[in-house]
Amino acid sequence: MECCKVCGKSVANIKKHMKSHNPDKHVCHICMISLTRSDNLKRHIKLKHGVRENSLISPFMRMEHKHFLAKSESAYLT
């Protein structure tokens, strides 16, 4: 455990934690939520929108367009 010099928190991964103080913005293109870490964005897309990395439905597609592809995705897999 390391201690953050900015906020005093004890954290396991100081490099990842420091990004919370100077965040890069990682935006979900489905619901437009802004997250500070790319790994959190990947997890968000998978858990909240059900989109897997190897899915034919792009994680960068807006939610209102996904219903067209969701029906036809299974046709591509057969």
mmCIF file of the N, C-alpha and C atoms, coordinates in Angstrom:
data_MODEL
# 
_entry.id   MODEL 
# 
loop_
_atom_site.group_PDB 
_atom_site.id 
_atom_site.type_symbol 
_atom_site.label_atom_id 
_atom_site.label_alt_id 
_atom_site.label_comp_id 
_atom_site.label_asym_id 
_atom_site.label_entity_id 
_atom_site.label_seq_id 
_atom_site.pdbx_PDB_ins_code 
_atom_site.Cartn_x 
_atom_site.Cartn_y 
_atom_site.Cartn_z 
_atom_site.occupancy 
_atom_site.B_iso_or_equiv 
_atom_site.pdbx_formal_charge 
_atom_site.auth_seq_id 
_atom_site.auth_comp_id 
_atom_site.auth_asym_id 
_atom_site.auth_atom_id 
_atom_site.pdbx_PDB_model_num 
ATOM 1   N N  . MET A 1 1  ? 0.846   -1.188  0.000   1.00 0.00 ? 1  MET A N  1 
ATOM 2   C CA . MET A 1 1  ? 0.000   0.000   0.000   1.00 0.00 ? 1  MET A CA 1 
ATOM 3   C C  . MET A 1 1  ? 0.885   1.242   0.000   1.00 0.00 ? 1  MET A C  1 
ATOM 4   N N  . GLU A 1 2  ? 0.476   2.193   -0.822  1.00 0.00 ? 2  GLU A N  1 
ATOM 5   C CA . GLU A 1 2  ? 1.187   3.465   -0.878  1.00 0.00 ? 2  GLU A CA 1 
ATOM 6   C C  . GLU A 1 2  ? 0.249   4.575   -0.439  1.00 0.00 ? 2  GLU A C  1 
ATOM 7   N N  . CYS A 1 3  ? 0.828   5.644   0.077   1.00 0.00 ? 3  CYS A N  1 
ATOM 8   C CA . CYS A 1 3  ? 0.042   6.777   0.526   1.00 0.00 ? 3  CYS A CA 1 
ATOM 9   C C  . CYS A 1 3  ? 0.095   7.876   -0.541  1.00 0.00 ? 3  CYS A C  1 
ATOM 10  N N  . CYS A 1 4  ? -1.088  8.367   -0.930  1.00 0.00 ? 4  CYS A N  1 
ATOM 11  C CA . CYS A 1 4  ? -1.178  9.440   -1.926  1.00 0.00 ? 4  CYS A CA 1 
ATOM 12  C C  . CYS A 1 4  ? -0.750  10.759  -1.276  1.00 0.00 ? 4  CYS A C  1 
ATOM 13  N N  . LYS A 1 5  ? 0.164   11.480  -1.933  1.00 0.00 ? 5  LYS A N  1 
ATOM 14  C CA . LYS A 1 5  ? 0.649   12.751  -1.410  1.00 0.00 ? 5  LYS A CA 1 
ATOM 15  C C  . LYS A 1 5  ? -0.346  13.891  -1.623  1.00 0.00 ? 5  LYS A C  1 
ATOM 16  N N  . VAL A 1 6  ? -1.343  13.676  -2.476  1.00 0.00 ? 6  VAL A N  1 
ATOM 17  C CA . VAL A 1 6  ? -2.342  14.712  -2.753  1.00 0.00 ? 6  VAL A CA 1 
ATOM 18  C C  . VAL A 1 6  ? -3.488  14.652  -1.750  1.00 0.00 ? 6  VAL A C  1 
ATOM 19  N N  . CYS A 1 7  ? -4.052  13.445  -1.546  1.00 0.00 ? 7  CYS A N  1 
ATOM 20  C CA . CYS A 1 7  ? -5.243  13.336  -0.694  1.00 0.00 ? 7  CYS A CA 1 
ATOM 21  C C  . CYS A 1 7  ? -5.022  12.521  0.580   1.00 0.00 ? 7  CYS A C  1 
ATOM 22  N N  . GLY A 1 8  ? -3.888  11.848  0.680   1.00 0.00 ? 8  GLY A N  1 
ATOM 23  C CA . GLY A 1 8  ? -3.592  11.086  1.894   1.00 0.00 ? 8  GLY A CA 1 
ATOM 24  C C  . GLY A 1 8  ? -4.176  9.688   1.942   1.00 0.00 ? 8  GLY A C  1 
ATOM 25  N N  . LYS A 1 9  ? -4.882  9.273   0.906   1.00 0.00 ? 9  LYS A N  1 
ATOM 26  C CA . LYS A 1 9  ? -5.454  7.921   0.889   1.00 0.00 ? 9  LYS A CA 1 
ATOM 27  C C  . LYS A 1 9  ? -4.364  6.878   0.747   1.00 0.00 ? 9  LYS A C  1 
ATOM 28  N N  . SER A 1 10 ? -4.578  5.728   1.371   1.00 0.00 ? 10 SER A N  1 
ATOM 29  C CA . SER A 1 10 ? -3.719  4.569   1.158   1.00 0.00 ? 10 SER A CA 1 
ATOM 30  C C  . SER A 1 10 ? -4.304  3.756   0.016   1.00 0.00 ? 10 SER A C  1 
ATOM 31  N N  . VAL A 1 11 ? -3.501  3.543   -1.020  1.00 0.00 ? 11 VAL A N  1 
ATOM 32  C CA . VAL A 1 11 ? -3.995  2.846   -2.201  1.00 0.00 ? 11 VAL A CA 1 
ATOM 33  C C  . VAL A 1 11 ? -3.020  1.756   -2.619  1.00 0.00 ? 11 VAL A C  1 
ATOM 34  N N  . ALA A 1 12 ? -3.548  0.738   -3.288  1.00 0.00 ? 12 ALA A N  1 
ATOM 35  C CA . ALA A 1 12 ? -2.713  -0.367  -3.752  1.00 0.00 ? 12 ALA A CA 1 
ATOM 36  C C  . ALA A 1 12 ? -1.956  -0.002  -5.021  1.00 0.00 ? 12 ALA A C  1 
ATOM 37  N N  . ASN A 1 13 ? -2.572  0.806   -5.887  1.00 0.00 ? 13 ASN A N  1 
ATOM 38  C CA . ASN A 1 13 ? -1.949  1.166   -7.156  1.00 0.00 ? 13 ASN A CA 1 
ATOM 39  C C  . ASN A 1 13 ? -1.934  2.687   -7.269  1.00 0.00 ? 13 ASN A C  1 
ATOM 40  N N  . ILE A 1 14 ? -0.839  3.304   -6.888  1.00 0.00 ? 14 ILE A N  1 
ATOM 41  C CA . ILE A 1 14 ? -0.745  4.768   -6.849  1.00 0.00 ? 14 ILE A CA 1 
ATOM 42  C C  . ILE A 1 14 ? -0.845  5.377   -8.242  1.00 0.00 ? 14 ILE A C  1 
ATOM 43  N N  . LYS A 1 15 ? -0.339  4.687   -9.264  1.00 0.00 ? 15 LYS A N  1 
ATOM 44  C CA . LYS A 1 15 ? -0.386  5.208   -10.629 1.00 0.00 ? 15 LYS A CA 1 
ATOM 45  C C  . LYS A 1 15 ? -1.834  5.364   -11.113 1.00 0.00 ? 15 LYS A C  1 
ATOM 46  N N  . LYS A 1 16 ? -2.644  4.338   -10.906 1.00 0.00 ? 16 LYS A N  1 
ATOM 47  C CA . LYS A 1 16 ? -4.060  4.420   -11.273 1.00 0.00 ? 16 LYS A CA 1 
ATOM 48  C C  . LYS A 1 16 ? -4.785  5.457   -10.429 1.00 0.00 ? 16 LYS A C  1 
ATOM 49  N N  . HIS A 1 17 ? -4.459  5.519   -9.136  1.00 0.00 ? 17 HIS A N  1 
ATOM 50  C CA . HIS A 1 17 ? -5.116  6.465   -8.239  1.00 0.00 ? 17 HIS A CA 1 
ATOM 51  C C  . HIS A 1 17 ? -4.826  7.913   -8.636  1.00 0.00 ? 17 HIS A C  1 
ATOM 52  N N  . MET A 1 18 ? -3.613  8.207   -9.059  1.00 0.00 ? 18 MET A N  1 
ATOM 53  C CA . MET A 1 18 ? -3.251  9.579   -9.430  1.00 0.00 ? 18 MET A CA 1 
ATOM 54  C C  . MET A 1 18 ? -4.066  10.085  -10.609 1.00 0.00 ? 18 MET A C  1 
ATOM 55  N N  . LYS A 1 19 ? -4.546  9.190   -11.458 1.00 0.00 ? 19 LYS A N  1 
ATOM 56  C CA . LYS A 1 19 ? -5.397  9.599   -12.575 1.00 0.00 ? 19 LYS A CA 1 
ATOM 57  C C  . LYS A 1 19 ? -6.710  10.196  -12.090 1.00 0.00 ? 19 LYS A C  1 
ATOM 58  N N  . SER A 1 20 ? -7.124  9.869   -10.878 1.00 0.00 ? 20 SER A N  1 
ATOM 59  C CA . SER A 1 20 ? -8.359  10.448  -10.344 1.00 0.00 ? 20 SER A CA 1 
ATOM 60  C C  . SER A 1 20 ? -8.175  11.921  -9.979  1.00 0.00 ? 20 SER A C  1 
ATOM 61  N N  . HIS A 1 21 ? -6.942  12.359  -9.783  1.00 0.00 ? 21 HIS A N  1 
ATOM 62  C CA . HIS A 1 21 ? -6.675  13.764  -9.481  1.00 0.00 ? 21 HIS A CA 1 
ATOM 63  C C  . HIS A 1 21 ? -6.482  14.600  -10.744 1.00 0.00 ? 21 HIS A C  1 
ATOM 64  N N  . ASN A 1 22 ? -5.955  14.017  -11.802 1.00 0.00 ? 22 ASN A N  1 
ATOM 65  C CA . ASN A 1 22 ? -5.767  14.677  -13.098 1.00 0.00 ? 22 ASN A CA 1 
ATOM 66  C C  . ASN A 1 22 ? -6.343  13.776  -14.176 1.00 0.00 ? 22 ASN A C  1 
ATOM 67  N N  . PRO A 1 23 ? -7.651  13.667  -14.200 1.00 0.00 ? 23 PRO A N  1 
ATOM 68  C CA . PRO A 1 23 ? -8.250  12.641  -15.059 1.00 0.00 ? 23 PRO A CA 1 
ATOM 69  C C  . PRO A 1 23 ? -8.229  12.965  -16.543 1.00 0.00 ? 23 PRO A C  1 
ATOM 70  N N  . ASP A 1 24 ? -7.935  11.920  -17.327 1.00 0.00 ? 24 ASP A N  1 
ATOM 71  C CA . ASP A 1 24 ? -8.248  11.948  -18.748 1.00 0.00 ? 24 ASP A CA 1 
ATOM 72  C C  . ASP A 1 24 ? -9.723  11.577  -18.797 1.00 0.00 ? 24 ASP A C  1 
ATOM 73  N N  . LYS A 1 25 ? -10.435 12.111  -19.720 1.00 0.00 ? 25 LYS A N  1 
ATOM 74  C CA . LYS A 1 25 ? -11.860 11.789  -19.805 1.00 0.00 ? 25 LYS A CA 1 
ATOM 75  C C  . LYS A 1 25 ? -12.075 10.660  -20.801 1.00 0.00 ? 25 LYS A C  1 
ATOM 76  N N  . HIS A 1 26 ? -12.729 9.619   -20.334 1.00 0.00 ? 26 HIS A N  1 
ATOM 77  C CA . HIS A 1 26 ? -13.103 8.484   -21.172 1.00 0.00 ? 26 HIS A CA 1 
ATOM 78  C C  . HIS A 1 26 ? -14.630 8.467   -21.197 1.00 0.00 ? 26 HIS A C  1 
ATOM 79  N N  . VAL A 1 27 ? -15.214 8.765   -22.353 1.00 0.00 ? 27 VAL A N  1 
ATOM 80  C CA . VAL A 1 27 ? -16.656 8.949   -22.462 1.00 0.00 ? 27 VAL A CA 1 
ATOM 81  C C  . VAL A 1 27 ? -17.309 7.729   -23.102 1.00 0.00 ? 27 VAL A C  1 
ATOM 82  N N  . CYS A 1 28 ? -18.373 7.259   -22.471 1.00 0.00 ? 28 CYS A N  1 
ATOM 83  C CA . CYS A 1 28 ? -19.184 6.188   -23.046 1.00 0.00 ? 28 CYS A CA 1 
ATOM 84  C C  . CYS A 1 28 ? -20.020 6.796   -24.166 1.00 0.00 ? 28 CYS A C  1 
ATOM 85  N N  . HIS A 1 29 ? -19.868 6.284   -25.369 1.00 0.00 ? 29 HIS A N  1 
ATOM 86  C CA . HIS A 1 29 ? -20.593 6.825   -26.511 1.00 0.00 ? 29 HIS A CA 1 
ATOM 87  C C  . HIS A 1 29 ? -22.014 6.280   -26.617 1.00 0.00 ? 29 HIS A C  1 
ATOM 88  N N  . ILE A 1 30 ? -22.390 5.459   -25.657 1.00 0.00 ? 30 ILE A N  1 
ATOM 89  C CA . ILE A 1 30 ? -23.760 4.955   -25.629 1.00 0.00 ? 30 ILE A CA 1 
ATOM 90  C C  . ILE A 1 30 ? -24.627 5.848   -24.751 1.00 0.00 ? 30 ILE A C  1 
ATOM 91  N N  . CYS A 1 31 ? -24.137 6.163   -23.527 1.00 0.00 ? 31 CYS A N  1 
ATOM 92  C CA . CYS A 1 31 ? -24.938 6.967   -22.598 1.00 0.00 ? 31 CYS A CA 1 
ATOM 93  C C  . CYS A 1 31 ? -24.271 8.284   -22.217 1.00 0.00 ? 31 CYS A C  1 
ATOM 94  N N  . MET A 1 32 ? -23.078 8.541   -22.749 1.00 0.00 ? 32 MET A N  1 
ATOM 95  C CA . MET A 1 32 ? -22.348 9.788   -22.572 1.00 0.00 ? 32 MET A CA 1 
ATOM 96  C C  . MET A 1 32 ? -21.824 10.039  -21.150 1.00 0.00 ? 32 MET A C  1 
ATOM 97  N N  . ILE A 1 33 ? -21.746 9.015   -20.306 1.00 0.00 ? 33 ILE A N  1 
ATOM 98  C CA . ILE A 1 33 ? -21.154 9.173   -18.979 1.00 0.00 ? 33 ILE A CA 1 
ATOM 99  C C  . ILE A 1 33 ? -19.644 9.350   -19.149 1.00 0.00 ? 33 ILE A C  1 
ATOM 100 N N  . SER A 1 34 ? -19.040 10.171  -18.309 1.00 0.00 ? 34 SER A N  1 
ATOM 101 C CA . SER A 1 34 ? -17.611 10.426  -18.378 1.00 0.00 ? 34 SER A CA 1 
ATOM 102 C C  . SER A 1 34 ? -16.917 9.722   -17.209 1.00 0.00 ? 34 SER A C  1 
ATOM 103 N N  . LEU A 1 35 ? -15.910 8.911   -17.526 1.00 0.00 ? 35 LEU A N  1 
ATOM 104 C CA . LEU A 1 35 ? -15.171 8.181   -16.502 1.00 0.00 ? 35 LEU A CA 1 
ATOM 105 C C  . LEU A 1 35 ? -13.702 8.572   -16.563 1.00 0.00 ? 35 LEU A C  1 
ATOM 106 N N  . THR A 1 36 ? -12.981 8.331   -15.465 1.00 0.00 ? 36 THR A N  1 
ATOM 107 C CA . THR A 1 36 ? -11.591 8.780   -15.395 1.00 0.00 ? 36 THR A CA 1 
ATOM 108 C C  . THR A 1 36 ? -10.590 7.750   -15.888 1.00 0.00 ? 36 THR A C  1 
ATOM 109 N N  . ARG A 1 37 ? -11.001 6.480   -15.995 1.00 0.00 ? 37 ARG A N  1 
ATOM 110 C CA . ARG A 1 37 ? -10.049 5.443   -16.407 1.00 0.00 ? 37 ARG A CA 1 
ATOM 111 C C  . ARG A 1 37 ? -10.636 4.590   -17.516 1.00 0.00 ? 37 ARG A C  1 
ATOM 112 N N  . SER A 1 38 ? -9.780  4.180   -18.455 1.00 0.00 ? 38 SER A N  1 
ATOM 113 C CA . SER A 1 38 ? -10.249 3.382   -19.588 1.00 0.00 ? 38 SER A CA 1 
ATOM 114 C C  . SER A 1 38 ? -10.743 2.005   -19.143 1.00 0.00 ? 38 SER A C  1 
ATOM 115 N N  . ASP A 1 39 ? -10.112 1.426   -18.111 1.00 0.00 ? 39 ASP A N  1 
ATOM 116 C CA . ASP A 1 39 ? -10.578 0.115   -17.647 1.00 0.00 ? 39 ASP A CA 1 
ATOM 117 C C  . ASP A 1 39 ? -11.966 0.216   -17.018 1.00 0.00 ? 39 ASP A C  1 
ATOM 118 N N  . ASN A 1 40 ? -12.253 1.338   -16.365 1.00 0.00 ? 40 ASN A N  1 
ATOM 119 C CA . ASN A 1 40 ? -13.599 1.537   -15.819 1.00 0.00 ? 40 ASN A CA 1 
ATOM 120 C C  . ASN A 1 40 ? -14.626 1.721   -16.942 1.00 0.00 ? 40 ASN A C  1 
ATOM 121 N N  . LEU A 1 41 ? -14.224 2.367   -18.028 1.00 0.00 ? 41 LEU A N  1 
ATOM 122 C CA . LEU A 1 41 ? -15.126 2.534   -19.172 1.00 0.00 ? 41 LEU A CA 1 
ATOM 123 C C  . LEU A 1 41 ? -15.448 1.182   -19.799 1.00 0.00 ? 41 LEU A C  1 
ATOM 124 N N  . LYS A 1 42 ? -14.435 0.340   -19.986 1.00 0.00 ? 42 LYS A N  1 
ATOM 125 C CA . LYS A 1 42 ? -14.667 -0.999  -20.550 1.00 0.00 ? 42 LYS A CA 1 
ATOM 126 C C  . LYS A 1 42 ? -15.616 -1.800  -19.669 1.00 0.00 ? 42 LYS A C  1 
ATOM 127 N N  . ARG A 1 43 ? -15.393 -1.743  -18.342 1.00 0.00 ? 43 ARG A N  1 
ATOM 128 C CA . ARG A 1 43 ? -16.259 -2.464  -17.406 1.00 0.00 ? 43 ARG A CA 1 
ATOM 129 C C  . ARG A 1 43 ? -17.675 -1.890  -17.446 1.00 0.00 ? 43 ARG A C  1 
ATOM 130 N N  . HIS A 1 44 ? -17.801 -0.564  -17.498 1.00 0.00 ? 44 HIS A N  1 
ATOM 131 C CA . HIS A 1 44 ? -19.110 0.098   -17.565 1.00 0.00 ? 44 HIS A CA 1 
ATOM 132 C C  . HIS A 1 44 ? -19.883 -0.370  -18.796 1.00 0.00 ? 44 HIS A C  1 
ATOM 133 N N  . ILE A 1 45 ? -19.238 -0.367  -19.955 1.00 0.00 ? 45 ILE A N  1 
ATOM 134 C CA . ILE A 1 45 ? -19.905 -0.755  -21.206 1.00 0.00 ? 45 ILE A CA 1 
ATOM 135 C C  . ILE A 1 45 ? -20.370 -2.205  -21.135 1.00 0.00 ? 45 ILE A C  1 
ATOM 136 N N  . LYS A 1 46 ? -19.535 -3.056  -20.569 1.00 0.00 ? 46 LYS A N  1 
ATOM 137 C CA . LYS A 1 46 ? -19.889 -4.474  -20.464 1.00 0.00 ? 46 LYS A CA 1 
ATOM 138 C C  . LYS A 1 46 ? -21.047 -4.687  -19.481 1.00 0.00 ? 46 LYS A C  1 
ATOM 139 N N  . LEU A 1 47 ? -20.968 -4.056  -18.303 1.00 0.00 ? 47 LEU A N  1 
ATOM 140 C CA . LEU A 1 47 ? -21.976 -4.298  -17.267 1.00 0.00 ? 47 LEU A CA 1 
ATOM 141 C C  . LEU A 1 47 ? -23.277 -3.545  -17.493 1.00 0.00 ? 47 LEU A C  1 
ATOM 142 N N  . LYS A 1 48 ? -23.201 -2.287  -17.898 1.00 0.00 ? 48 LYS A N  1 
ATOM 143 C CA . LYS A 1 48 ? -24.409 -1.464  -18.026 1.00 0.00 ? 48 LYS A CA 1 
ATOM 144 C C  . LYS A 1 48 ? -25.104 -1.620  -19.370 1.00 0.00 ? 48 LYS A C  1 
ATOM 145 N N  . HIS A 1 49 ? -24.328 -1.883  -20.416 1.00 0.00 ? 49 HIS A N  1 
ATOM 146 C CA . HIS A 1 49 ? -24.918 -1.958  -21.740 1.00 0.00 ? 49 HIS A CA 1 
ATOM 147 C C  . HIS A 1 49 ? -24.871 -3.359  -22.338 1.00 0.00 ? 49 HIS A C  1 
ATOM 148 N N  . GLY A 1 50 ? -24.192 -4.289  -21.676 1.00 0.00 ? 50 GLY A N  1 
ATOM 149 C CA . GLY A 1 50 ? -24.156 -5.668  -22.136 1.00 0.00 ? 50 GLY A CA 1 
ATOM 150 C C  . GLY A 1 50 ? -23.373 -5.873  -23.418 1.00 0.00 ? 50 GLY A C  1 
ATOM 151 N N  . VAL A 1 51 ? -22.459 -4.969  -23.735 1.00 0.00 ? 51 VAL A N  1 
ATOM 152 C CA . VAL A 1 51 ? -21.692 -5.072  -24.967 1.00 0.00 ? 51 VAL A CA 1 
ATOM 153 C C  . VAL A 1 51 ? -20.337 -5.689  -24.649 1.00 0.00 ? 51 VAL A C  1 
ATOM 154 N N  . ARG A 1 52 ? -20.057 -6.826  -25.300 1.00 0.00 ? 52 ARG A N  1 
ATOM 155 C CA . ARG A 1 52 ? -18.772 -7.494  -25.119 1.00 0.00 ? 52 ARG A CA 1 
ATOM 156 C C  . ARG A 1 52 ? -17.779 -6.954  -26.131 1.00 0.00 ? 52 ARG A C  1 
ATOM 157 N N  . GLU A 1 53 ? -16.497 -7.095  -25.854 1.00 0.00 ? 53 GLU A N  1 
ATOM 158 C CA . GLU A 1 53 ? -15.456 -6.580  -26.747 1.00 0.00 ? 53 GLU A CA 1 
ATOM 159 C C  . GLU A 1 53 ? -15.542 -7.169  -28.147 1.00 0.00 ? 53 GLU A C  1 
ATOM 160 N N  . ASN A 1 54 ? -15.865 -8.438  -28.283 1.00 0.00 ? 54 ASN A N  1 
ATOM 161 C CA . ASN A 1 54 ? -15.896 -9.088  -29.599 1.00 0.00 ? 54 ASN A CA 1 
ATOM 162 C C  . ASN A 1 54 ? -17.279 -9.090  -30.223 1.00 0.00 ? 54 ASN A C  1 
ATOM 163 N N  . SER A 1 55 ? -18.172 -8.290  -29.680 1.00 0.00 ? 55 SER A N  1 
ATOM 164 C CA . SER A 1 55 ? -19.533 -8.234  -30.209 1.00 0.00 ? 55 SER A CA 1 
ATOM 165 C C  . SER A 1 55 ? -19.548 -7.535  -31.565 1.00 0.00 ? 55 SER A C  1 
ATOM 166 N N  . LEU A 1 56 ? -20.481 -7.930  -32.412 1.00 0.00 ? 56 LEU A N  1 
ATOM 167 C CA . LEU A 1 56 ? -20.637 -7.260  -33.706 1.00 0.00 ? 56 LEU A CA 1 
ATOM 168 C C  . LEU A 1 56 ? -21.234 -5.875  -33.536 1.00 0.00 ? 56 LEU A C  1 
ATOM 169 N N  . ILE A 1 57 ? -21.875 -5.633  -32.388 1.00 0.00 ? 57 ILE A N  1 
ATOM 170 C CA . ILE A 1 57 ? -22.439 -4.318  -32.104 1.00 0.00 ? 57 ILE A CA 1 
ATOM 171 C C  . ILE A 1 57 ? -21.323 -3.463  -31.512 1.00 0.00 ? 57 ILE A C  1 
ATOM 172 N N  . SER A 1 58 ? -21.049 -2.354  -32.122 1.00 0.00 ? 58 SER A N  1 
ATOM 173 C CA . SER A 1 58 ? -19.959 -1.484  -31.694 1.00 0.00 ? 58 SER A CA 1 
ATOM 174 C C  . SER A 1 58 ? -20.287 -0.795  -30.371 1.00 0.00 ? 58 SER A C  1 
ATOM 175 N N  . PRO A 1 59 ? -19.337 -0.732  -29.439 1.00 0.00 ? 59 PRO A N  1 
ATOM 176 C CA . PRO A 1 59 ? -19.570 -0.007  -28.190 1.00 0.00 ? 59 PRO A CA 1 
ATOM 177 C C  . PRO A 1 59 ? -19.645 1.493   -28.420 1.00 0.00 ? 59 PRO A C  1 
ATOM 178 N N  . PHE A 1 60 ? -19.313 1.958   -29.624 1.00 0.00 ? 60 PHE A N  1 
ATOM 179 C CA . PHE A 1 60 ? -19.341 3.383   -29.912 1.00 0.00 ? 60 PHE A CA 1 
ATOM 180 C C  . PHE A 1 60 ? -20.627 3.814   -30.606 1.00 0.00 ? 60 PHE A C  1 
ATOM 181 N N  . MET A 1 61 ? -21.558 2.879   -30.705 1.00 0.00 ? 61 MET A N  1 
ATOM 182 C CA . MET A 1 61 ? -22.826 3.165   -31.349 1.00 0.00 ? 61 MET A CA 1 
ATOM 183 C C  . MET A 1 61 ? -23.809 3.689   -30.309 1.00 0.00 ? 61 MET A C  1 
ATOM 184 N N  . ARG A 1 62 ? -24.550 4.703   -30.650 1.00 0.00 ? 62 ARG A N  1 
ATOM 185 C CA . ARG A 1 62 ? -25.538 5.265   -29.730 1.00 0.00 ? 62 ARG A CA 1 
ATOM 186 C C  . ARG A 1 62 ? -26.634 4.229   -29.464 1.00 0.00 ? 62 ARG A C  1 
ATOM 187 N N  . MET A 1 63 ? -27.200 4.269   -28.261 1.00 0.00 ? 63 MET A N  1 
ATOM 188 C CA . MET A 1 63 ? -28.178 3.276   -27.818 1.00 0.00 ? 63 MET A CA 1 
ATOM 189 C C  . MET A 1 63 ? -29.390 3.202   -28.753 1.00 0.00 ? 63 MET A C  1 
ATOM 190 N N  . GLU A 1 64 ? -29.853 4.321   -29.290 1.00 0.00 ? 64 GLU A N  1 
ATOM 191 C CA . GLU A 1 64 ? -31.051 4.289   -30.122 1.00 0.00 ? 64 GLU A CA 1 
ATOM 192 C C  . GLU A 1 64 ? -30.843 3.541   -31.436 1.00 0.00 ? 64 GLU A C  1 
ATOM 193 N N  . HIS A 1 65 ? -29.591 3.352   -31.868 1.00 0.00 ? 65 HIS A N  1 
ATOM 194 C CA . HIS A 1 65 ? -29.313 2.614   -33.101 1.00 0.00 ? 65 HIS A CA 1 
ATOM 195 C C  . HIS A 1 65 ? -29.069 1.125   -32.856 1.00 0.00 ? 65 HIS A C  1 
ATOM 196 N N  . LYS A 1 66 ? -28.840 0.744   -31.627 1.00 0.00 ? 66 LYS A N  1 
ATOM 197 C CA . LYS A 1 66 ? -28.484 -0.644  -31.320 1.00 0.00 ? 66 LYS A CA 1 
ATOM 198 C C  . LYS A 1 66 ? -29.637 -1.625  -31.555 1.00 0.00 ? 66 LYS A C  1 
ATOM 199 N N  . HIS A 1 67 ? -30.870 -1.181  -31.391 1.00 0.00 ? 67 HIS A N  1 
ATOM 200 C CA . HIS A 1 67 ? -31.980 -2.131  -31.522 1.00 0.00 ? 67 HIS A CA 1 
ATOM 201 C C  . HIS A 1 67 ? -32.071 -2.708  -32.933 1.00 0.00 ? 67 HIS A C  1 
ATOM 202 N N  . PHE A 1 68 ? -31.609 -1.977  -33.942 1.00 0.00 ? 68 PHE A N  1 
ATOM 203 C CA . PHE A 1 68 ? -31.609 -2.508  -35.303 1.00 0.00 ? 68 PHE A CA 1 
ATOM 204 C C  . PHE A 1 68 ? -30.635 -3.670  -35.445 1.00 0.00 ? 68 PHE A C  1 
ATOM 205 N N  . LEU A 1 69 ? -29.461 -3.534  -34.860 1.00 0.00 ? 69 LEU A N  1 
ATOM 206 C CA . LEU A 1 69 ? -28.442 -4.557  -34.991 1.00 0.00 ? 69 LEU A CA 1 
ATOM 207 C C  . LEU A 1 69 ? -28.636 -5.724  -34.032 1.00 0.00 ? 69 LEU A C  1 
ATOM 208 N N  . ALA A 1 70 ? -29.239 -5.467  -32.881 1.00 0.00 ? 70 ALA A N  1 
ATOM 209 C CA . ALA A 1 70 ? -29.395 -6.515  -31.876 1.00 0.00 ? 70 ALA A CA 1 
ATOM 210 C C  . ALA A 1 70 ? -30.184 -7.693  -32.435 1.00 0.00 ? 70 ALA A C  1 
ATOM 211 N N  . LYS A 1 71 ? -31.174 -7.423  -33.266 1.00 0.00 ? 71 LYS A N  1 
ATOM 212 C CA . LYS A 1 71 ? -31.995 -8.491  -33.841 1.00 0.00 ? 71 LYS A CA 1 
ATOM 213 C C  . LYS A 1 71 ? -31.219 -9.285  -34.890 1.00 0.00 ? 71 LYS A C  1 
ATOM 214 N N  . SER A 1 72 ? -30.373 -8.596  -35.649 1.00 0.00 ? 72 SER A N  1 
ATOM 215 C CA . SER A 1 72 ? -29.688 -9.271  -36.749 1.00 0.00 ? 72 SER A CA 1 
ATOM 216 C C  . SER A 1 72 ? -28.335 -9.862  -36.353 1.00 0.00 ? 72 SER A C  1 
ATOM 217 N N  . GLU A 1 73 ? -27.809 -9.529  -35.162 1.00 0.00 ? 73 GLU A N  1 
ATOM 218 C CA . GLU A 1 73 ? -26.504 -10.039 -34.743 1.00 0.00 ? 73 GLU A CA 1 
ATOM 219 C C  . GLU A 1 73 ? -26.486 -11.565 -34.714 1.00 0.00 ? 73 GLU A C  1 
ATOM 220 N N  . SER A 1 74 ? -27.548 -12.190 -34.230 1.00 0.00 ? 74 SER A N  1 
ATOM 221 C CA . SER A 1 74 ? -27.571 -13.648 -34.155 1.00 0.00 ? 74 SER A CA 1 
ATOM 222 C C  . SER A 1 74 ? -27.534 -14.280 -35.543 1.00 0.00 ? 74 SER A C  1 
ATOM 223 N N  . ALA A 1 75 ? -28.041 -13.584 -36.548 1.00 0.00 ? 75 ALA A N  1 
ATOM 224 C CA . ALA A 1 75 ? -28.012 -14.104 -37.917 1.00 0.00 ? 75 ALA A CA 1 
ATOM 225 C C  . ALA A 1 75 ? -26.586 -14.216 -38.426 1.00 0.00 ? 75 ALA A C  1 
ATOM 226 N N  . TYR A 1 76 ? -25.712 -13.307 -38.015 1.00 0.00 ? 76 TYR A N  1 
ATOM 227 C CA . TYR A 1 76 ? -24.318 -13.354 -38.437 1.00 0.00 ? 76 TYR A CA 1 
ATOM 228 C C  . TYR A 1 76 ? -23.557 -14.478 -37.767 1.00 0.00 ? 76 TYR A C  1 
ATOM 229 N N  . LEU A 1 77 ? -24.005 -14.886 -36.594 1.00 0.00 ? 77 LEU A N  1 
ATOM 230 C CA . LEU A 1 77 ? -23.294 -15.893 -35.827 1.00 0.00 ? 77 LEU A CA 1 
ATOM 231 C C  . LEU A 1 77 ? -23.661 -17.320 -36.229 1.00 0.00 ? 77 LEU A C  1 
ATOM 232 N N  . THR A 1 78 ? -24.725 -17.495 -37.001 1.00 0.00 ? 78 THR A N  1 
ATOM 233 C CA . THR A 1 78 ? -25.161 -18.843 -37.379 1.00 0.00 ? 78 THR A CA 1 
ATOM 234 C C  . THR A 1 78 ? -24.559 -19.274 -38.684 1.00 0.00 ? 78 THR A C  1 
# 
